[in-house]
Amino acid sequence: MANFNSLKEAREFFYKDKFAINIGVTLDELTEDKAICSLMLNDEHRNAYGGVMGGVIFTLADFAFAVLSNQIHQLTVAQQVSINYLSAPKGDMLIAEAACRKSGRTSSIVIVDISDDLGCDVAQFVGTGFKLKNSKIRD
């Protein structure tokens, strides 16, 4: 069962996540079992060597994880997360595709694959979400 009735409703809620939104993260697609978020890269996302900061990639993945986790069950909080950086982005955009691997009674496992707009695999994020009982996100 989806907790958000529409993409618009989810955007209105998650766009209160000012850090992710201020660096340019967008919520592009949301279904009951998938979330897609993206980020157009610019110079502010780069480190001293010109590469994309790992924290930028992590933030995009964490945002996609949060959106899907709370689509599955509100309120879900991160219990444990990890990220493996696979290669440097070559394109101008990062795309995070979050998919639920397991949704149990008290926790969920969400895999977030991050690629660039040229199809290069950039990172894989794995998050365990803890489902808080009888919770519902409210304004």
Beta strands, then each sheet from edge to edge (+ up, - down):
strand 1: 26-30
strand 2: 34-40
strand 3: 76-85
strand 4: 93-103
strand 5: 107-116
strand 6: 121-131
sheet 1: 1+ 2- 4+ 5- 6+ 3-
end
